[in-house]
Amino acid sequence: MAIKLDQQFVNFAKFGDTKADGKTITLTQIDKWFKQAQVFDKKLTTTDTGIAFNKFKSKTINLTNFLGFIEDLAGQKNIPADDIKEKLMNCGPPGTTKTTVAVKTGAVDRLTDTSKYTGAHKERFDESGKGKGKEGREDVAEDSGYVSGYKNKDTYDSK
């Protein structure tokens, strides 16, 4: 199911920018779209899109200028413009695939496993491994003025 190019344009124009209205698109958003659609290869790179985009002398371009941008880019690189448009329409909605994922190996896995904590650090977490917050970091009992474990508590005046 291919999505129309103008709808894809709006989707990618809004992607990653909370203030965007979807009527104009930036070079960064175009590059994200091209990467997701796998338009970039050895013939066409982000440098090529930057050069073609700078011809518009603006930080953003609208849909009409974007279509001209594709035609210009395709003409420079001897690639059929319809091939680029086809890839852009079929790449799906903007997503964060192939982004950096959290590492779960070696030291990171060991240090984030709360079941292996011992001593005072063990007290910071409940049975499920969820942090207790301030109660886990500080002794919330009444402050008597003595360090914990002091054996001669309240004996100062009696001597």
Backbone as a printed PyTorch tensor [residue, N CA C, xyz], in Angstrom:
tensor([[[  0.8380,  -1.1800,   0.0000],
         [  0.0000,   0.0000,   0.0000],
         [  0.8820,   1.2430,   0.0000]],

        [[  0.9060,   1.9190,  -1.0860],
         [  1.7340,   3.1080,  -1.2190],
         [  0.9720,   4.3410,  -0.7310]],

        [[  1.6410,   5.1880,   0.0050],
         [  1.0660,   6.4380,   0.4780],
         [  1.4240,   7.5070,  -0.5460]],

        [[  0.5200,   8.4360,  -0.7900],
         [  0.7820,   9.5050,  -1.7440],
         [  1.9880,  10.3190,  -1.2910]],

        [[  2.6990,  10.8430,  -2.2640],
         [  3.9080,  11.6090,  -1.9720],
         [  3.6000,  12.8500,  -1.1440]],

        [[  2.4860,  13.5200,  -1.4200],
         [  2.1650,  14.7300,  -0.6600],
         [  1.8540,  14.4130,   0.8050]],

        [[  1.2380,  13.2570,   1.0620],
         [  0.9740,  12.8580,   2.4520],
         [  2.2820,  12.4900,   3.1630]],

        [[  3.1710,  11.7970,   2.4510],
         [  4.4800,  11.4740,   3.0190],
         [  5.2540,  12.7550,   3.3180]],

        [[  5.1380,  13.7330,   2.4230],
         [  5.8080,  15.0250,   2.6140],
         [  5.3710,  15.6440,   3.9420]],

        [[  4.0620,  15.6570,   4.1960],
         [  3.5340,  16.2220,   5.4390],
         [  4.0370,  15.4310,   6.6480]],

        [[  4.0150,  14.1080,   6.5480],
         [  4.4680,  13.2660,   7.6540],
         [  5.9200,  13.5480,   8.0210]],

        [[  6.7850,  13.5970,   7.0240],
         [  8.2100,  13.8170,   7.3060],
         [  8.5030,  15.2730,   7.6470]],

        [[  7.6830,  16.2090,   7.1390],
         [  7.8720,  17.6230,   7.4720],
         [  7.5580,  17.8760,   8.9420]],

        [[  6.6470,  17.1020,   9.5050],
         [  6.2850,  17.2470,  10.9160],
         [  7.1730,  16.4120,  11.8300]],

        [[  7.8370,  15.3970,  11.3000],
         [  8.6080,  14.4570,  12.1070],
         [  9.7920,  15.1440,  12.7730]],

        [[  9.8480,  15.0380,  14.1010],
         [ 10.9690,  15.5750,  14.8580],
         [ 10.8900,  17.0600,  15.1360]],

        [[  9.7940,  17.7300,  14.7340],
         [  9.6490,  19.1560,  14.9690],
         [  8.2420,  19.4250,  15.4810]],

        [[  8.1200,  19.7350,  16.7600],
         [  6.8010,  19.9180,  17.3740],
         [  6.0920,  21.1740,  16.8750]],

        [[  6.8390,  22.1330,  16.3500],
         [  6.2400,  23.3830,  15.8920],
         [  5.9000,  23.3630,  14.4030]],

        [[  6.2610,  22.3020,  13.7010],
         [  6.0560,  22.2440,  12.2510],
         [  4.5890,  22.0620,  11.9030]],

        [[  4.1840,  22.7000,  10.8100],
         [  2.8050,  22.5850,  10.3520],
         [  2.6610,  21.6010,   9.1890]],

        [[  3.7720,  21.1180,   8.6560],
         [  3.7340,  20.1380,   7.5720],
         [  3.7000,  20.7570,   6.1890]],

        [[  3.7810,  22.0760,   6.1080],
         [  3.7290,  22.7450,   4.7970],
         [  5.1140,  22.9400,   4.1960]],

        [[  6.1310,  22.9760,   5.0530],
         [  7.5070,  23.1110,   4.5740],
         [  8.3730,  22.0590,   5.2350]],

        [[  9.4830,  21.7400,   4.5830],
         [ 10.3800,  20.6920,   5.0670],
         [ 11.8180,  21.2120,   5.0600]],

        [[ 12.6150,  20.7560,   6.0070],
         [ 14.0180,  21.1660,   6.0950],
         [ 14.9150,  20.1240,   5.4320]],

        [[ 16.1560,  20.4930,   5.2150],
         [ 17.1280,  19.5650,   4.6260],
         [ 17.3510,  18.3620,   5.5350]],

        [[ 17.4030,  18.5830,   6.8380],
         [ 17.5920,  17.4840,   7.7800],
         [ 16.4620,  16.4730,   7.6720]],

        [[ 15.2310,  16.9650,   7.5830],
         [ 14.0770,  16.0780,   7.4530],
         [ 14.1060,  15.3350,   6.1160]],

        [[ 14.5400,  16.0100,   5.0570],
         [ 14.6590,  15.3610,   3.7440],
         [ 15.6820,  14.2360,   3.8190]],

        [[ 16.8200,  14.5100,   4.4530],
         [ 17.8600,  13.4870,   4.5700],
         [ 17.3700,  12.2860,   5.3730]],

        [[ 16.6080,  12.5280,   6.4520],
         [ 16.0340,  11.4160,   7.2210],
         [ 15.0990,  10.5910,   6.3420]],

        [[ 14.2870,  11.2800,   5.5630],
         [ 13.3340,  10.6140,   4.6720],
         [ 14.0700,   9.7910,   3.6260]],

        [[ 15.0870,  10.3730,   3.0130],
         [ 15.8700,   9.6570,   1.9980],
         [ 16.5710,   8.4390,   2.5920]],

        [[ 17.0800,   8.5680,   3.8240],
         [ 17.7510,   7.4290,   4.4650],
         [ 16.7650,   6.3110,   4.7350]],

        [[ 15.5780,   6.6680,   5.2550],
         [ 14.5750,   5.6460,   5.5480],
         [ 14.0930,   4.9710,   4.2640]],

        [[ 13.9800,   5.7320,   3.1880],
         [ 13.5230,   5.1800,   1.9140],
         [ 14.6470,   4.4890,   1.1500]],

        [[ 15.8450,   4.5330,   1.6880],
         [ 17.0310,   3.9300,   1.0800],
         [ 17.3010,   4.4880,  -0.3240]],

        [[ 17.1700,   5.7980,  -0.4390],
         [ 17.4640,   6.4860,  -1.6980],
         [ 18.9680,   6.6910,  -1.8360]],

        [[ 19.6340,   6.9060,  -0.6910],
         [ 21.0760,   7.1380,  -0.7290],
         [ 21.8250,   5.8620,  -1.1090]],

        [[ 22.8060,   6.0310,  -1.9740],
         [ 23.6880,   4.9320,  -2.3590],
         [ 25.0330,   5.5480,  -2.7400]],

        [[ 25.8440,   4.8490,  -3.5070],
         [ 27.1550,   5.3780,  -3.8810],
         [ 27.0360,   6.5580,  -4.8460]],

        [[ 25.9430,   6.6000,  -5.6260],
         [ 25.7420,   7.7040,  -6.5650],
         [ 25.1820,   8.9520,  -5.9020]],

        [[ 24.3070,   8.7640,  -4.9420],
         [ 23.5960,   9.8710,  -4.3100],
         [ 23.8870,   9.8900,  -2.8100]],

        [[ 24.3810,  11.0320,  -2.3190],
         [ 24.7520,  11.1480,  -0.9030],
         [ 24.0980,  12.3840,  -0.2860]],

        [[ 24.3050,  12.5570,   1.0160],
         [ 23.7670,  13.7290,   1.7070],
         [ 24.4300,  15.0150,   1.2100]],

        [[ 25.6350,  14.9120,   0.7300],
         [ 26.3100,  16.0800,   0.1570],
         [ 25.5600,  16.5540,  -1.0760]],

        [[ 25.1210,  15.6130,  -1.8990],
         [ 24.3720,  15.9580,  -3.1120],
         [ 23.0490,  16.6450,  -2.7740]],

        [[ 22.3640,  16.1440,  -1.7360],
         [ 21.0980,  16.7770,  -1.3450],
         [ 21.3540,  18.1800,  -0.7890]],

        [[ 22.4390,  18.3460,  -0.0770],
         [ 22.7820,  19.6650,   0.4550],
         [ 23.0430,  20.6730,  -0.6400]],

        [[ 23.7680,  20.2550,  -1.6690],
         [ 24.0700,  21.1490,  -2.7940],
         [ 22.7860,  21.5220,  -3.5260]],

        [[ 21.9390,  20.5440,  -3.7830],
         [ 20.6770,  20.8110,  -4.4880],
         [ 19.7460,  21.6740,  -3.6440]],

        [[ 19.7320,  21.4620,  -2.3370],
         [ 18.8540,  22.2240,  -1.4500],
         [ 19.2840,  23.6840,  -1.3610]],

        [[ 20.5790,  23.9390,  -1.3820],
         [ 21.0830,  25.3150,  -1.2630],
         [ 20.7020,  26.1930,  -2.4470]],

        [[ 20.2860,  25.6180,  -3.5360],
         [ 19.8440,  26.4000,  -4.6970],
         [ 18.5570,  27.1680,  -4.3960]],

        [[ 17.8200,  26.7530,  -3.3700],
         [ 16.5580,  27.3980,  -3.0330],
         [ 16.7340,  28.5960,  -2.0970]],

        [[ 17.9270,  28.8030,  -1.5870],
         [ 18.2600,  29.9600,  -0.7470],
         [ 17.2790,  30.1380,   0.4190]],

        [[ 16.8790,  29.0200,   1.0040],
         [ 15.9290,  29.0510,   2.1150],
         [ 16.2400,  27.8870,   3.0530]],

        [[ 15.8010,  28.0140,   4.3080],
         [ 16.0140,  26.9320,   5.2630],
         [ 14.9610,  25.8480,   5.1200]],

        [[ 13.8180,  26.1990,   4.5300],
         [ 12.7480,  25.2370,   4.3100],
         [ 12.1930,  25.4170,   2.9020]],

        [[ 11.5950,  24.3420,   2.3710],
         [ 10.9510,  24.4230,   1.0640],
         [  9.5620,  23.7860,   1.1490]],

        [[  8.6620,  24.2450,   0.2750],
         [  7.3160,  23.6890,   0.2590],
         [  7.2520,  22.4960,  -0.6960]],

        [[  6.0730,  21.9100,  -0.8460],
         [  5.9150,  20.7030,  -1.6630],
         [  6.2800,  20.9470,  -3.1250]],

        [[  5.8630,  22.0830,  -3.6790],
         [  6.1720,  22.3880,  -5.0830],
         [  7.6760,  22.4740,  -5.3000]],

        [[  8.3600,  23.1860,  -4.4130],
         [  9.8190,  23.2870,  -4.5110],
         [ 10.4860,  21.9410,  -4.2560]],

        [[  9.8910,  21.1240,  -3.3910],
         [ 10.4400,  19.8000,  -3.1160],
         [ 10.4140,  18.9200,  -4.3660]],

        [[  9.3230,  18.9890,  -5.1160],
         [  9.2390,  18.2200,  -6.3640],
         [ 10.2980,  18.6990,  -7.3580]],

        [[ 10.5160,  20.0250,  -7.4020],
         [ 11.5920,  20.5740,  -8.2350],
         [ 12.9590,  20.1320,  -7.7380]],

        [[ 13.1040,  20.0530,  -6.4270],
         [ 14.3400,  19.5820,  -5.8030],
         [ 14.6540,  18.1520,  -6.2510]],

        [[ 13.6360,  17.2910,  -6.2560],
         [ 13.8290,  15.8960,  -6.6820],
         [ 14.2140,  15.8420,  -8.1540]],

        [[ 13.5310,  16.6150,  -8.9810],
         [ 13.8410,  16.6440, -10.4170],
         [ 15.2820,  17.1050, -10.6460]],

        [[ 15.6910,  18.1680,  -9.9510],
         [ 17.0460,  18.6940, -10.0870],
         [ 18.0850,  17.6740,  -9.6320]],

        [[ 17.8300,  17.0480,  -8.4980],
         [ 18.7350,  16.0510,  -7.9450],
         [ 18.8620,  14.8580,  -8.8880]],

        [[ 17.7440,  14.3930,  -9.4070],
         [ 17.7460,  13.2550, -10.3330],
         [ 18.4830,  13.6030, -11.6210]],

        [[ 18.3030,  14.8230, -12.0890],
         [ 18.9950,  15.2600, -13.3150],
         [ 20.5000,  15.3210, -13.1310]],

        [[ 20.9540,  15.7860, -11.9680],
         [ 22.3870,  15.8750, -11.6890],
         [ 23.0410,  14.5000, -11.6330]],

        [[ 22.3300,  13.5310, -11.0930],
         [ 22.9070,  12.2120, -10.8620],
         [ 22.4760,  11.1650, -11.8870]],

        [[ 21.7700,  11.5790, -12.9170],
         [ 21.2940,  10.6690, -13.9730],
         [ 20.4950,   9.4950, -13.3960]],

        [[ 19.6110,   9.8310, -12.4690],
         [ 18.7180,   8.8460, -11.8620],
         [ 17.2990,   9.2510, -12.2610]],

        [[ 16.4500,   8.3090, -12.6510],
         [ 15.0670,   8.6860, -12.9580],
         [ 14.3630,   9.2440, -11.7140]],

        [[ 13.7500,  10.4070, -11.8650],
         [ 13.0680,  11.0460, -10.7400],
         [ 11.9290,  10.1770, -10.2210]],

        [[ 11.2940,   9.4320, -11.1140],
         [ 10.1860,   8.5630, -10.6980],
         [ 10.6720,   7.4630,  -9.7600]],

        [[ 11.9150,   6.9950,  -9.9370],
         [ 12.4700,   5.9790,  -9.0360],
         [ 12.6100,   6.5320,  -7.6150]],

        [[ 13.0900,   7.7670,  -7.5180],
         [ 13.2350,   8.4000,  -6.2020],
         [ 11.8580,   8.5860,  -5.5680]],

        [[ 10.9100,   9.0890,  -6.3420],
         [  9.5540,   9.3160,  -5.8160],
         [  8.9150,   8.0060,  -5.3710]],

        [[  9.1300,   6.9460,  -6.1360],
         [  8.5680,   5.6360,  -5.7920],
         [  9.1080,   5.1520,  -4.4480]],

        [[ 10.4140,   5.2940,  -4.2490],
         [ 11.0120,   4.8790,  -2.9780],
         [ 10.4880,   5.7230,  -1.8200]],

        [[ 10.3240,   7.0220,  -2.0630],
         [  9.8420,   7.9180,  -1.0140],
         [  8.4000,   7.6010,  -0.6230]],

        [[  7.5870,   7.2070,  -1.5840],
         [  6.1880,   6.8870,  -1.2930],
         [  6.0510,   5.5530,  -0.5640]],

        [[  6.9330,   4.6080,  -0.8350],
         [  6.8030,   3.2570,  -0.2970],
         [  7.5870,   2.9970,   0.9770]],

        [[  8.2330,   4.0050,   1.5350],
         [  9.0790,   3.7660,   2.7120],
         [  8.2930,   3.6970,   4.0140]],

        [[  7.0230,   4.0300,   3.9870],
         [  6.2220,   3.9790,   5.1990],
         [  6.3060,   5.2680,   5.9920]],

        [[  5.5800,   5.3300,   7.0930],
         [  5.6030,   6.5480,   7.9110],
         [  6.9510,   6.7360,   8.5880]],

        [[  7.2590,   7.9650,   8.9970],
         [  8.5450,   8.1990,   9.6580],
         [  8.6660,   7.3580,  10.9190]],

        [[  9.8250,   6.8210,  11.1130],
         [ 10.0510,   5.9780,  12.2810],
         [ 11.4620,   6.1030,  12.7820]],

        [[ 11.7160,   5.4400,  13.8860],
         [ 13.0460,   5.4830,  14.4870],
         [ 13.7040,   4.1200,  14.4010]],

        [[ 13.5220,   3.4380,  13.2850],
         [ 14.2000,   2.1660,  13.1120],
         [ 15.6860,   2.4170,  12.9040]],

        [[ 16.4720,   1.4580,  13.2570],
         [ 17.9310,   1.5250,  13.1210],
         [ 18.5480,   2.6180,  13.9920]],

        [[ 17.8730,   2.9870,  15.0930],
         [ 18.4640,   3.9460,  16.0130],
         [ 19.2970,   3.1820,  17.0370]],

        [[ 20.0510,   3.8990,  17.8080],
         [ 20.9010,   3.2780,  18.8090],
         [ 20.0440,   2.6470,  19.9020]],

        [[ 20.3170,   1.4070,  20.2150],
         [ 19.5880,   0.7070,  21.2630],
         [ 20.4930,   0.5370,  22.4760]],

        [[ 19.8970,   0.3550,  23.6350],
         [ 20.6650,   0.1920,  24.8640],
         [ 21.4620,  -1.1060,  24.8150]],

        [[ 22.6830,  -1.0340,  25.2680],
         [ 23.5620,  -2.1880,  25.2860],
         [ 23.2200,  -3.0460,  26.4950]],

        [[ 23.1150,  -4.3390,  26.3210],
         [ 22.8070,  -5.2530,  27.4260],
         [ 23.8760,  -6.3270,  27.5390]],

        [[ 25.1260,  -5.9570,  27.4250],
         [ 26.1950,  -6.9390,  27.5180],
         [ 27.2430,  -6.4890,  28.5210]],

        [[ 28.0080,  -7.4350,  29.0110],
         [ 29.1530,  -7.1380,  29.8630],
         [ 28.8100,  -6.3500,  31.1030]],

        [[ 29.5770,  -5.3020,  31.3480],
         [ 29.4620,  -4.5210,  32.5670],
         [ 28.1210,  -3.8100,  32.6740]],

        [[ 27.5730,  -3.3400,  31.5630],
         [ 26.3050,  -2.6180,  31.6120],
         [ 25.2020,  -3.5150,  32.1450]],

        [[ 25.1340,  -4.7240,  31.6600],
         [ 24.1100,  -5.6610,  32.1070],
         [ 24.2880,  -5.9910,  33.5900]],

        [[ 25.5140,  -6.1960,  33.9990],
         [ 25.8060,  -6.5380,  35.3940],
         [ 25.4840,  -5.3740,  36.3240]],

        [[ 25.8390,  -4.1700,  35.9350],
         [ 25.6490,  -3.0150,  36.8080],
         [ 24.2050,  -2.5490,  36.8860]],

        [[ 23.3870,  -2.8960,  35.9220],
         [ 21.9860,  -2.4940,  35.9580],
         [ 21.0810,  -3.5720,  36.5200]],

        [[ 21.6300,  -4.7090,  36.9390],
         [ 20.8480,  -5.7860,  37.5420],
         [ 20.8130,  -5.5620,  39.0480]],

        [[ 19.6840,  -5.0580,  39.5560],
         [ 19.5900,  -4.7030,  40.9790],
         [ 19.6000,  -5.9170,  41.8920]],

        [[ 19.3510,  -7.1060,  41.3730],
         [ 19.3620,  -8.3030,  42.2240],
         [ 20.7710,  -8.6570,  42.6760]],

        [[ 21.7830,  -8.1120,  42.0420],
         [ 23.1660,  -8.4180,  42.4000],
         [ 23.7740,  -7.3890,  43.3510]],

        [[ 23.0060,  -6.3830,  43.7410],
         [ 23.5130,  -5.3710,  44.6580],
         [ 23.5840,  -5.9550,  46.0720]],

        [[ 24.5880,  -5.5320,  46.8420],
         [ 24.7650,  -6.0240,  48.2120],
         [ 24.9000,  -4.8450,  49.1620]],

        [[ 24.8950,  -5.1370,  50.4400],
         [ 25.1370,  -4.1240,  51.4610],
         [ 24.0850,  -3.0340,  51.4620]],

        [[ 24.5350,  -1.8130,  51.7350],
         [ 23.6300,  -0.6720,  51.8440],
         [ 22.9450,  -0.3670,  50.5160]],

        [[ 23.5930,  -0.6670,  49.4160],
         [ 23.0060,  -0.3860,  48.1010],
         [ 21.7830,  -1.2580,  47.8340]],

        [[ 21.7690,  -2.4470,  48.4090],
         [ 20.6390,  -3.3620,  48.2420],
         [ 19.3590,  -2.7550,  48.8090]],

        [[ 19.5160,  -1.9260,  49.8580],
         [ 18.3610,  -1.3250,  50.5220],
         [ 17.6820,  -0.2600,  49.6620]],

        [[ 18.3080,   0.1750,  48.5980],
         [ 17.7380,   1.2160,  47.7450],
         [ 16.6100,   0.7070,  46.8480]],

        [[ 16.4450,  -0.6170,  46.7470],
         [ 15.4730,  -1.1900,  45.8200],
         [ 14.5110,  -2.1110,  46.5470]],

        [[ 13.2660,  -2.1930,  46.0510],
         [ 12.3090,  -3.1410,  46.6270],
         [ 12.5090,  -4.5070,  45.9740]],

        [[ 11.6200,  -5.4640,  46.3000],
         [ 11.7830,  -6.8340,  45.8060],
         [ 11.7160,  -6.9190,  44.2760]],

        [[ 10.9500,  -6.0250,  43.6390],
         [ 10.7960,  -6.0800,  42.1810],
         [ 11.9540,  -5.4020,  41.4440]],

        [[ 12.8410,  -4.7380,  42.1710],
         [ 13.9770,  -4.0680,  41.5380],
         [ 13.7320,  -2.5980,  41.2890]],

        [[ 12.5690,  -2.0930,  41.7180],
         [ 12.2440,  -0.6880,  41.5340],
         [ 12.8800,   0.1300,  42.6480]],

        [[ 13.4030,   1.2890,  42.3050],
         [ 14.0480,   2.1400,  43.2980],
         [ 13.0730,   2.6840,  44.3200]],

        [[ 13.5410,   2.8510,  45.5550],
         [ 12.6970,   3.3590,  46.6270],
         [ 12.7490,   4.8720,  46.7340]],

        [[ 13.6350,   5.5120,  46.0260],
         [ 13.7550,   6.9560,  46.1040],
         [ 14.5160,   7.3910,  47.3430]],

        [[ 14.0760,   8.4800,  47.9640],
         [ 14.7620,   9.0320,  49.1350],
         [ 14.7830,   8.0470,  50.2970]],

        [[ 13.7070,   7.2810,  50.4630],
         [ 13.6540,   6.3050,  51.5430],
         [ 14.7630,   5.2650,  51.4050]],

        [[ 15.1750,   4.9760,  50.1940],
         [ 16.2360,   4.0060,  49.9750],
         [ 17.6230,   4.5770,  50.1340]],

        [[ 17.7440,   5.9050,  50.0580],
         [ 19.0570,   6.5310,  50.1620],
         [ 19.3970,   6.9990,  51.5690]],

        [[ 18.3910,   7.3900,  52.3350],
         [ 18.6480,   7.9760,  53.6510],
         [ 17.9060,   7.2010,  54.7210]],

        [[ 18.4620,   7.2290,  55.9190],
         [ 17.7910,   6.6210,  57.0520],
         [ 16.6830,   7.5820,  57.4800]],

        [[ 15.4310,   7.1570,  57.3020],
         [ 14.3100,   8.0420,  57.5740],
         [ 13.8300,   7.9640,  59.0240]],

        [[ 14.5170,   7.1800,  59.8460],
         [ 14.1770,   7.0940,  61.2670],
         [ 14.5190,   8.4250,  61.9340]],

        [[ 14.0350,   8.6120,  63.1590],
         [ 14.3100,   9.8510,  63.8710],
         [ 15.8050,  10.0300,  64.0690]],

        [[ 16.2340,  11.2520,  63.9560],
         [ 17.6480,  11.5630,  64.1300],
         [ 17.9330,  11.7560,  65.6160]],

        [[ 18.6920,  10.8380,  66.2190],
         [ 18.9820,  10.9090,  67.6530],
         [ 20.2480,  11.7060,  67.9370]],

        [[ 21.0140,  11.9940,  66.9210],
         [ 22.2550,  12.7150,  67.1170],
         [ 23.4640,  11.7990,  67.2190]],

        [[ 23.2360,  10.4980,  67.2840],
         [ 24.3200,   9.5260,  67.3730],
         [ 24.4480,   8.7830,  66.0450]],

        [[ 25.6430,   8.3070,  65.7600],
         [ 25.8390,   7.4820,  64.5760],
         [ 25.1930,   6.1260,  64.8170]],

        [[ 24.8130,   5.4640,  63.7590],
         [ 24.1460,   4.1710,  63.9290],
         [ 25.1190,   3.1610,  64.5220]],

        [[ 24.6290,   2.3470,  65.4190],
         [ 25.4640,   1.3250,  66.0330],
         [ 26.2400,   1.7990,  67.2370]],

        [[ 26.0830,   3.0550,  67.6650],
         [ 26.8110,   3.5720,  68.8280],
         [ 26.2590,   2.9240,  70.0910]],

        [[ 27.1520,   2.2920,  70.8860],
         [ 26.7250,   1.4800,  72.0250],
         [ 26.4650,   2.2950,  73.2900]],

        [[ 27.0870,   3.4280,  73.4680],
         [ 26.9620,   4.1930,  74.7050],
         [ 25.9820,   5.3550,  74.5660]],

        [[ 24.8900,   5.1430,  73.8570],
         [ 23.8940,   6.1740,  73.6230],
         [ 23.2740,   6.6100,  74.9530]],

        [[ 23.0950,   7.9020,  75.1110],
         [ 22.4730,   8.5090,  76.2930],
         [ 23.2640,   8.2570,  77.5750]],

        [[ 24.5560,   8.0210,  77.5190],
         [ 25.3570,   7.7880,  78.7330],
         [ 26.3090,   8.9480,  79.0230]],

        [[ 26.2960,   9.9930,  78.2510],
         [ 27.2600,  11.0780,  78.4410],
         [ 27.0890,  11.7640,  79.7730]],

        [[ 25.8780,  12.1180,  80.1400],
         [ 25.6490,  12.8610,  81.3890],
         [ 25.7170,  11.9560,  82.6180]],

        [[ 25.5650,  10.6740,  82.5020],
         [ 25.5180,   9.7940,  83.6560],
         [ 26.8930,   9.4830,  84.2390]],

        [[ 27.9730,   9.8140,  83.6320],
         [ 29.3150,   9.5000,  84.1360],
         [ 29.7980,  10.5060,  85.1290]]])
